[in-house]
Amino acid sequence: MRWRTGRRSENVEDRRGARVGLGGGGIRLGGGTLLVLVLGAWLLGVNPLEILSLLAGGGSTLELPSEERAPVEAGAPPDEGADFVSVVLADTEDTWSALFARDGARYEVPKLVLFTGVVRSACGTAQSAMGPFYCPLDQKVYIDLAFYRDLRDRFGAPGDFAQAYVIAHEVGHHVQTLLGVSQQVHEAQQRLSQAEGNALSVRLELQADCYAGVWAHHADRARQVLEQGDVEEGLGAAAAIGDDRIQRRTQGTVVPESFTHGSSRQRVEWFRRGLEEGSLERCDTFSSRG
């Protein structure tokens, strides 16, 4: 992927090295307890942030932990991982700004937070074991760059475009928030069973995959960012993090009704559709049977 000459975003918030501790009247959870909650929720197909929110008082606002920033050496050069993320985020800003402007709308850019280990967000306190996530309450994308090592080594999806796909997917959730799709899904889920709510979550995730493809389509047309093999890297990443593949690896069995992100086949199909067609209208996962 051609990225080194790209523009750097001014919307990256680097919290790596920060120390997060629970203070005030917030919930006090030990590191081991929190990890068990996160992994258990993930295996059951439940959003771990919802678990933490419930523990905070059943829908009341979670008192966020205090965060202390470790000192950073003055004048230290940016590392390549952070530099890459900044370029990809800037490219999504340029692409989505142009697409929104074409429809007479203004794209509100999200922030991207780099963290290590544990981070606080408006949606609750999260551990890196959750993987990258988007919080609609503060409109920020959160990522621990160690996830890219796991993506390469544990999930077998190496390559810079595979990493770019991850960021573009989370930015796709931001686009859904701006378009009101996320709120509609959330409201509908309150009236549905767990299985029906999971099915809506799958549709939401697949649309974010499609939007990631839309970004790549237009970024390549405008700036020729893709190189030979990049498309295969992106599709490989989409397949690697399908619910069926993850469940088979972690549980030994596949439970389709518990899916919250979609199967490998579905994720590849919708990412490819956005990549090839570049159309938001073609990303209507809610009307499709696929």
C-alpha positions as CSV (number, residue, x, y, z in Angstrom):
1,M,0.0,0.0,0.0
2,R,1.3,3.4,-1.0
3,W,1.0,5.5,2.2
4,R,4.3,7.1,3.2
5,T,3.7,10.3,1.1
6,G,0.2,10.7,2.3
7,R,-1.1,13.5,4.5
8,R,-1.0,13.0,8.3
9,S,-4.1,13.5,10.3
10,E,-4.3,16.0,13.2
11,N,-6.9,13.9,14.9
12,V,-4.8,11.2,16.4
13,E,-4.8,11.2,20.2
14,D,-1.8,9.3,21.6
15,R,-2.5,7.8,25.0
16,R,0.1,5.1,24.8
17,G,1.9,4.7,28.1
18,A,-1.0,6.2,30.0
19,R,-1.8,4.6,33.4
20,V,-5.5,4.0,33.9
21,G,-6.7,3.6,37.5
22,L,-10.2,3.6,39.0
23,G,-10.8,6.6,41.3
24,G,-13.6,8.4,43.0
25,G,-16.8,6.4,43.3
26,G,-16.3,4.3,40.2
27,I,-16.4,0.5,40.1
28,R,-13.2,-1.2,41.4
29,L,-12.3,-4.2,39.3
30,G,-9.1,-6.0,39.5
31,G,-7.2,-6.7,36.3
32,G,-7.9,-10.4,36.4
33,T,-11.6,-9.9,37.0
34,L,-11.9,-7.4,34.2
35,L,-10.1,-9.7,31.8
36,V,-12.5,-12.6,32.6
37,L,-15.5,-10.3,32.1
38,V,-14.2,-9.1,28.7
39,L,-13.3,-12.6,27.4
40,G,-16.5,-14.1,28.7
41,A,-18.6,-11.4,27.1
42,W,-16.8,-11.7,23.8
43,L,-17.2,-15.5,23.7
44,L,-20.9,-15.1,24.3
45,G,-21.3,-12.5,21.6
46,V,-22.0,-9.6,24.1
47,N,-20.5,-6.2,23.8
48,P,-18.1,-6.0,26.8
49,L,-18.7,-2.3,27.2
50,E,-22.4,-3.1,27.8
51,I,-21.4,-5.5,30.6
52,L,-19.3,-2.7,32.2
53,S,-22.1,-0.2,31.8
54,L,-24.6,-2.6,33.5
55,L,-22.2,-3.2,36.4
56,A,-22.0,0.6,36.8
57,G,-25.7,0.8,37.6
58,G,-28.0,-0.5,34.9
59,G,-27.9,2.2,32.2
60,S,-26.6,5.0,34.4
61,T,-23.5,6.9,33.4
62,L,-20.3,5.0,34.3
63,E,-17.9,7.1,36.3
64,L,-14.7,6.9,34.2
65,P,-11.4,6.2,35.8
66,S,-8.7,8.7,36.3
67,E,-5.9,8.5,33.7
68,E,-2.3,9.4,34.2
69,R,0.0,9.9,31.3
70,A,3.5,8.5,31.5
71,P,6.2,10.9,30.5
72,V,7.3,10.9,26.9
73,E,10.8,11.8,25.8
74,A,10.8,15.3,24.2
75,G,11.6,15.3,20.5
76,A,11.2,11.6,20.1
77,P,10.4,10.7,16.5
78,P,7.0,9.2,15.7
79,D,7.1,5.4,15.3
80,E,6.0,3.8,12.0
81,G,2.9,2.2,13.4
82,A,1.5,5.5,14.6
83,D,2.6,7.3,11.4
84,F,0.7,4.7,9.3
85,V,-2.4,5.0,11.4
86,S,-2.3,8.8,11.0
87,V,-2.0,8.6,7.2
88,V,-4.9,6.1,6.9
89,L,-7.1,8.2,9.1
90,A,-6.3,11.3,7.1
91,D,-7.2,9.4,3.9
92,T,-10.5,8.4,5.4
93,E,-11.1,12.1,6.3
94,D,-10.4,13.2,2.7
95,T,-12.5,10.4,1.2
96,W,-15.6,10.7,3.4
97,S,-15.5,14.5,3.3
98,A,-15.7,14.4,-0.5
99,L,-18.5,11.8,-0.5
100,F,-20.6,13.8,2.1
101,A,-20.0,17.0,0.2
102,R,-21.2,15.4,-3.0
103,D,-24.5,14.9,-1.2
104,G,-24.6,18.4,0.2
105,A,-23.6,17.3,3.7
106,R,-20.6,18.0,6.0
107,Y,-18.5,15.1,7.3
108,E,-17.6,15.5,11.0
109,V,-14.2,13.8,11.4
110,P,-13.7,11.4,14.3
111,K,-10.7,11.2,16.6
112,L,-8.5,8.1,16.8
113,V,-7.0,7.2,20.1
114,L,-3.9,5.1,20.4
115,F,-3.6,3.2,23.7
116,T,-1.8,0.3,25.3
117,G,-3.4,-2.2,27.5
118,V,-6.4,-0.4,29.0
119,V,-8.2,2.8,28.0
120,R,-11.2,4.8,29.1
121,S,-13.8,6.0,26.7
122,A,-17.3,7.6,27.0
123,C,-18.6,4.1,26.5
124,G,-16.7,2.7,29.4
125,T,-13.3,1.3,30.3
126,A,-11.9,-1.2,27.7
127,Q,-8.9,-3.6,27.5
128,S,-6.9,-4.2,24.4
129,A,-8.2,-7.8,24.4
130,M,-11.4,-6.5,23.0
131,G,-9.6,-5.4,19.8
132,P,-10.2,-2.0,18.1
133,F,-13.6,-0.4,18.7
134,Y,-15.6,2.7,18.0
135,C,-17.5,4.6,20.7
136,P,-20.4,6.6,19.3
137,L,-20.8,8.6,22.6
138,D,-17.5,10.4,22.0
139,Q,-17.1,9.7,18.3
140,K,-13.7,8.2,18.7
141,V,-11.9,5.1,17.3
142,Y,-9.7,3.3,19.8
143,I,-6.9,0.9,18.9
144,D,-4.0,-0.7,20.6
145,L,-1.4,-1.3,17.8
146,A,-0.5,-4.6,19.4
147,F,-3.7,-5.8,17.7
148,Y,-1.9,-5.7,14.4
149,R,0.6,-8.2,15.7
150,D,-2.3,-10.5,16.6
151,L,-3.9,-9.9,13.2
152,R,-0.7,-11.1,11.5
153,D,0.4,-13.9,13.9
154,R,-2.8,-15.3,15.4
155,F,-5.3,-14.6,12.6
156,G,-2.9,-15.1,9.7
157,A,-3.8,-11.8,8.0
158,P,-0.5,-9.8,7.5
159,G,0.0,-6.7,5.4
160,D,-0.5,-2.9,5.6
161,F,-3.7,-2.9,3.7
162,A,-5.1,-5.5,6.1
163,Q,-4.3,-3.0,8.9
164,A,-5.9,-0.2,6.9
165,Y,-9.0,-2.2,6.5
166,V,-9.3,-2.4,10.3
167,I,-9.2,1.4,10.7
168,A,-11.6,1.9,7.8
169,H,-14.1,-0.5,9.3
170,E,-14.2,1.4,12.6
171,V,-14.5,4.7,10.7
172,G,-17.4,3.0,8.9
173,H,-19.1,2.8,12.2
174,H,-18.6,6.6,12.6
175,V,-20.2,7.1,9.2
176,Q,-23.2,5.0,10.4
177,T,-23.4,7.3,13.5
178,L,-23.5,10.4,11.4
179,L,-26.1,8.9,9.1
180,G,-28.3,7.9,12.0
181,V,-28.1,4.2,11.2
182,S,-26.4,3.2,14.5
183,Q,-29.1,4.9,16.6
184,Q,-31.9,3.2,14.6
185,V,-30.3,-0.2,15.2
186,H,-29.9,0.5,18.9
187,E,-33.5,1.5,19.3
188,A,-34.8,-1.5,17.4
189,Q,-32.6,-3.9,19.5
190,Q,-34.4,-2.7,22.6
191,R,-37.6,-4.3,21.3
192,L,-36.1,-7.6,20.0
193,S,-34.9,-10.9,21.4
194,Q,-31.2,-11.5,21.9
195,A,-31.0,-13.6,18.7
196,E,-32.8,-10.9,16.7
197,G,-30.7,-8.2,18.2
198,N,-27.6,-10.1,17.3
199,A,-28.8,-10.4,13.7
200,L,-29.1,-6.6,13.5
201,S,-25.6,-6.3,14.9
202,V,-24.3,-8.5,12.1
203,R,-26.0,-6.2,9.6
204,L,-24.4,-3.2,11.2
205,E,-21.0,-4.7,11.1
206,L,-21.3,-5.9,7.5
207,Q,-22.3,-2.4,6.5
208,A,-19.2,-1.1,8.2
209,D,-17.2,-3.6,6.1
210,C,-18.8,-2.4,3.0
211,Y,-18.1,1.2,3.9
212,A,-14.4,0.3,4.4
213,G,-14.5,-1.0,0.9
214,V,-16.1,2.2,-0.3
215,W,-13.3,4.2,1.3
216,A,-10.6,2.0,-0.4
217,H,-12.4,2.3,-3.8
218,H,-12.4,6.1,-3.8
219,A,-9.0,6.5,-2.1
220,D,-7.4,4.3,-4.9
221,R,-9.2,6.2,-7.7
222,A,-8.1,9.6,-6.3
223,R,-4.6,8.8,-5.0
224,Q,-3.7,5.3,-6.3
225,V,-3.0,3.9,-2.8
226,L,-3.3,0.2,-3.7
227,E,-0.4,-2.0,-4.8
228,Q,-0.4,-5.6,-6.1
229,G,-1.6,-8.0,-3.5
230,D,-3.3,-5.3,-1.3
231,V,-6.9,-6.4,-2.2
232,E,-6.0,-10.0,-1.2
233,E,-4.6,-8.7,2.1
234,G,-7.8,-6.8,2.9
235,L,-10.1,-9.7,1.9
236,G,-7.9,-12.1,4.0
237,A,-8.3,-9.8,7.0
238,A,-12.1,-9.7,6.6
239,A,-12.2,-13.5,6.4
240,A,-9.9,-14.0,9.4
241,I,-12.1,-12.1,11.8
242,G,-15.4,-13.7,10.8
243,D,-17.5,-15.0,13.8
244,D,-17.4,-18.6,12.5
245,R,-13.7,-18.7,12.2
246,I,-13.1,-17.1,15.7
247,Q,-15.7,-19.3,17.4
248,R,-14.2,-22.4,15.8
249,R,-10.8,-21.4,17.1
250,T,-11.9,-20.5,20.6
251,Q,-14.8,-22.8,21.3
252,G,-14.4,-25.6,18.8
253,T,-18.0,-25.1,17.7
254,V,-19.9,-22.6,15.6
255,V,-23.1,-21.0,16.9
256,P,-24.6,-18.9,14.1
257,E,-27.4,-17.3,16.2
258,S,-24.7,-15.9,18.5
259,F,-22.9,-14.1,15.6
260,T,-22.5,-10.4,16.1
261,H,-20.2,-9.5,13.3
262,G,-20.9,-11.9,10.5
263,S,-19.3,-15.0,9.0
264,S,-16.1,-14.9,7.1
265,R,-18.0,-15.4,3.8
266,Q,-20.3,-12.4,4.6
267,R,-17.5,-10.1,5.7
268,V,-15.5,-10.8,2.5
269,E,-18.6,-10.4,0.3
270,W,-19.6,-7.0,1.7
271,F,-16.0,-5.6,1.9
272,R,-15.5,-6.7,-1.7
273,R,-18.8,-5.1,-2.8
274,G,-17.8,-1.7,-1.4
275,L,-14.3,-2.0,-2.8
276,E,-15.5,-2.9,-6.3
277,E,-18.6,-0.6,-6.6
278,G,-17.7,2.4,-4.3
279,S,-21.4,3.1,-3.6
280,L,-23.0,3.8,-0.3
281,E,-26.4,2.8,-1.7
282,R,-25.0,-0.7,-2.5
283,C,-24.1,-1.1,1.2
284,D,-27.7,-1.6,2.3
285,T,-27.1,-4.7,4.3
286,F,-30.4,-4.4,6.1
287,S,-32.5,-5.0,3.0
288,S,-30.2,-7.8,1.6
289,R,-30.6,-11.4,2.4
290,G,-26.9,-12.1,2.1
